[in-house]
Amino acid sequence: MKKTINILLISLLSLSLPAQTDSLIHRSVTVEREFQPVIESAGKINVTPRAYEPEIETLPIRYSQYTTPLNTDFNVNRLGYSSVKFGQPRPMHGFLQGGIGHTNTLFNFNYQLTEKKDIIFDINANHLGQWGRKTLSRSELGINFSKLLTNTNFYFGVDGRNRYFTRYGKYFSYTDPGKGKGVFEGLRRYSDFQPQDKATQWEVDTKIGFRSLPNQDVRYYAQTGYEAFVIGNVATEHQINTQAMLNWKLGDHYVGGKLLVQNRLYSLEKPDWTVAKAHGNDTVVRDNHVIKIEPFYEYQGKRFRIHAGVNIDFAVRTGSKVCLPSPNVDFEAQLTKDWLAFYGGAVGDYIVSSVKENYQFNYYLYPELELTNATQRTYMPVDAFLGFKIRPQANLLIDIYAHYINFMYDIFYKAESASEPSGYFTLVGSNSQCWKVGGQANYHYQDIVNISLDGHYNKWIVKDYMYAYYRPSWEVTLRIDAKINSKISLYSDNYFAGGRYALVGDENIRLKPTIDLNIGAQYNINKWLSCYLQLNNYLHRKHDIFYGYQAEGINFIAGVSWTF
């Protein structure tokens, strides 16, 4: 039996269906962007404290940090960064992890500074680097503190980050036969670096707050934080974000409200804005202030839950004020006790573009241009969704879902003309709509194998352009985690996306399908020491993440993890 299971697991790992894990039932449409590596946090002492609401768990609607509320939990591996997928035993005091590949470097360190039961005080440092012509290095250092009081948890955290990268690119000239499919005729490579092709960015992120402990009839939290994003020698974006929540529990009923205040301020290092002026953009940088208020009611029954709220968003900048409402309603009902549930809802949001958040998605924007566009705003009146959860057997869960999303001024990336490429991108915007249908299946067998499969189709309607640029028409993700025995673990992490288009000058270019297949293995030497090996993009597919910027081909990383 054991031999049969092992053969089955190895066969599953060899599947070439592309995919990746996504536990969200109703993700919004993926925006394909640079891979954001996340080191497995199972071996860490603590993660950054976050404000939370005990017992009140709404459906996991998430908005990304992009200028539009599109979820981007999955990101294609652009530069071959490796994220260690395997959990580690919980350490007594610390966690140390290192890795090296043919162009990759990885480092992760966490250490507990105190052993008191009512205090968490951690220090953490991590680094992920891709070196060579396609350089992108990110390093972070931070501390997290949390203190349990009688009825309150007090916490604060400080993080500093550095990002260093180079602009590179392979630029194609092409002709269009008239059917919307670009035919490549030649290849021109930019290999001579100029000083402006290298960039360094710095970030500082602080937060402090307090929150109620679980199982209290009156729950609350309040948090404020300051963020600074230094854009080379161009400017600094300052953000002050304050949020608070208060609600009362009356049996299975909850009544309360949430408040979020966002302040974005800018200090300029280059007041002439020569690049922005050359591209005909407004050179006046305006500070932005947004206040979001949501009164809500929630009912948590044994077989039915509903959250009903209204988002009221106020935005103020020099010379203009707006007030835009949107719904925040979702529900879930168990139609049968064990195997069938129905859920749905409608949510909305109003977002002011942030330079920091846009750069996390596309490092190759014109810094001055993007900053002047920081006053662009995206209003999502509604994201309506419906779905069913079906559990035909105890180990298998199937989700079938549908979405309709409406955007007022959605933002896309535009590359310059292929005949005169610079390696930079600008922003364009338009009203858009998206229809999305899909399904997800999750299967697990004891502690031996876990399989997650998701596929969905996206139908975009963009008012002022032919396509929703860089957003795939359909996606399939597959994640398999397998435990061969007490010492060996394997995983396979795969993704496929098709129907993506790029805007280059005034022309539309159809990009090749994305196929990103990754596998890895971990060997536990003992309870506190393990080693791992990952092979990324083993089909050596150099698809374009952005026009002219191709993904790293086949690459690997190997290393060790030590808990102490």
Secondary structure, 3 states (H helix, E strand, C coil): CHHHHHHHHHHHHCCCCCCCCCCCCCCCCCCCCCCCCCCCHHHCCCCCCCCCCCCCCCCCCCCCCCCCCCCCCCCCCCCCCCCCCCCCCCCCCEEEEEEEECCEEEEEEEEECCCCCCEEEEEEEEEEEECCCCCEEEEEEEEEEEEECCCEEEEEEEEEEEEEEECCCEEEEEECCCCCCCEEEEEEECCCCCHHHEEEEEEEEEEEEEEECCCCCEEEEEEEEEEEEEECCCEEEEEEEEEEEEEEEECCEEEEEEEEEEEEEEEECCCCCHHHHHCCCCCCCCCEEEEEEEEEEEEECCCEEEEEEEEEEEEEECCEEEEEEEEEEEEEEECCCCCEEEEEEEEEEEEECCHHHHHCCCCCECHHHHHHHHHCEEEEEEEEEEEEEEEEECCEEEEEEEEEEEEEEEEEEEECCCCCCCCCEEEEEEEEEEEEEEEEEEEEECCCEEEEEEEEEEEEEECCCCCCCCCCCEEEEEEEEEECCCCEEEEEEEEEEECCEEEECCEEEECCCEEEEEEEEEEECCCCEEEEEEEECCCCCCCEEECCEECCCCEEEEEEEEEC
